[in-house]
């Protein structure tokens, strides 16, 4: 499955990135993620449909504030946020729940 962008009102959700335009690795480091290959790891999970993940971003800057994951098999959603951005994670989780209900109907 290709990563899907989601509009969550005050936030937008997109696949994690580490390229010449956007680098989520500093935000991931604030979440405690130190693996240098983590963005590629998440991309492989999307491709295999084993886990869907999103960076919850501030829409004007694209800054990553939180990460939301969805296990398509169980429907389980998990979040983690940078300090002070718990609201972005909660809003992202609600948007991912709506996505999951529409895409992964059981």
C-alpha positions as CSV (number, residue, x, y, z in Angstrom):
1,X,0.0,0.0,0.0
2,X,1.2,3.5,-0.8
3,X,1.3,6.0,2.1
4,X,-1.9,8.1,2.4
5,X,-2.0,11.7,3.5
6,X,-4.8,12.7,5.8
7,X,-6.2,16.2,6.6
8,X,-7.0,16.4,10.3
9,X,-8.2,19.9,10.4
10,X,-5.6,21.9,12.3
11,X,-3.0,19.2,11.5
12,X,-2.1,17.1,8.5
13,X,-0.7,13.6,8.5
14,X,1.8,12.3,6.0
15,X,4.4,9.5,5.7
16,X,7.6,10.0,7.6
17,X,10.3,11.6,5.5
18,X,14.1,12.1,5.5
19,X,15.0,13.7,2.2
20,X,16.4,17.0,0.8
21,X,13.1,18.8,1.5
22,X,11.9,17.4,4.8
23,X,13.7,15.5,7.5
24,X,11.7,14.1,10.3
25,X,14.7,12.5,12.1
26,X,15.2,15.4,14.6
27,X,11.5,15.1,15.6
28,X,11.8,11.4,15.8
29,X,14.8,11.8,18.1
30,X,12.6,13.9,20.4
31,X,10.3,10.9,20.5
32,X,13.2,8.7,21.5
33,X,13.7,7.1,18.1
34,X,17.5,6.9,17.4
35,X,17.6,4.3,14.6
36,X,19.2,5.8,11.5
37,X,17.1,3.6,9.2
38,X,13.8,4.2,11.0
39,X,12.1,6.2,8.1
40,X,13.0,3.5,5.6
41,X,11.8,0.9,8.1
42,X,8.4,2.6,8.3
43,X,8.2,2.9,4.5
44,X,8.8,-0.9,4.2
45,X,6.0,-1.5,6.7
46,X,3.6,0.6,4.6
47,X,4.7,-1.4,1.5
48,X,4.1,-4.7,3.2
49,X,0.9,-3.5,4.8
50,X,2.1,-4.7,8.2
51,X,1.9,-1.2,9.8
52,X,0.7,2.2,8.6
53,X,2.4,5.3,10.1
54,X,2.0,9.0,9.9
55,X,3.9,12.1,11.0
56,X,1.4,14.5,12.5
57,X,2.5,17.9,11.2
58,X,1.9,21.5,11.7
59,X,0.4,22.5,8.3
60,X,2.3,25.8,7.7
61,X,5.8,24.5,8.5
62,X,5.5,20.8,8.0
63,X,7.2,20.2,11.3
64,X,6.6,16.8,12.7
65,X,4.9,17.0,16.1
66,X,3.8,13.4,16.7
67,X,3.6,9.9,15.2
68,X,0.5,7.8,14.8
69,X,0.6,4.1,13.8
70,X,-2.1,1.8,12.7
71,X,-1.9,-2.0,12.7
72,X,-4.3,-2.9,9.8
73,X,-4.8,-6.4,11.1
74,X,-5.9,-5.6,14.6
75,X,-7.1,-2.0,14.1
76,X,-4.8,-0.9,17.0
77,X,-3.7,2.7,16.9
78,X,-0.8,4.0,18.9
79,X,0.6,7.5,19.3
80,X,3.7,9.3,20.6
81,X,4.2,13.0,20.6
82,X,6.9,15.5,21.2
83,X,6.6,17.3,24.5
84,X,3.7,19.7,24.5
85,X,2.1,18.2,21.4
86,X,-0.2,15.6,22.9
87,X,-3.3,17.3,21.3
88,X,-1.8,16.9,17.8
89,X,-1.3,13.2,18.6
90,X,-4.9,12.8,19.8
91,X,-6.3,14.6,16.7
92,X,-4.1,12.5,14.5
93,X,-5.3,9.3,16.1
94,X,-9.0,10.3,15.6
95,X,-8.3,11.0,11.9
96,X,-6.5,7.6,11.5
97,X,-9.4,5.9,13.1
98,X,-11.7,7.4,10.5
99,X,-9.3,6.3,7.8
100,X,-9.1,2.8,9.2
101,X,-12.9,2.5,9.4
102,X,-13.3,3.5,5.8
103,X,-10.4,1.5,4.3
104,X,-10.1,-1.6,6.4
105,X,-13.7,-2.5,6.8
106,X,-14.1,-5.9,8.5
